[in-house]
Amino acid sequence: MAVSHLAASRWTQALGQLLIIHIHIDPLLFAVPWHPVRVVHNLILAKLLLHLSALAAIKPDSVAALSEYQLDYSVSVTTILKDVEMNISISHGPETKLAEHFTEAKEREWVKLRRIAEVALG
């Protein structure tokens, strides 16, 4: 369901679905934090939060419905990315395509987060 919301740019619904998966479903179905499905779900959630943080900085109207929740994107993304970083080599192996993709993407994401923080702090 979250994928269809993402494809249709329904950010609030996608975030809601992914948070339900992250908080309520994955811990029950995949008890260990390094389960491959759980790691991938966390990576998708982190990417969505990063995308929303960029939208909030450059097109606030597109994520206005989320403003009432006062999300701290940088803390949320950082926390989830750290979780993915700790578990991806266990779940998928340190030299897999996903691990390589994550390492490359992580560097890009940190640059984006720093840029967003600079804009937000003025």
Buried (B, 14 or more C-beta within 10 A) or exposed (E): EBEEBBEEEBBBBBBBBBBEBBEEEBBEEBEEBBBBEBBBBBBBBBBBBBBBBBBBBEEEEEBEEBEEEEBEBBEBBBBBBEBBBEBBBBBBEEEBEBBEEBEEBBEEBEEBBEEBEEEEEE
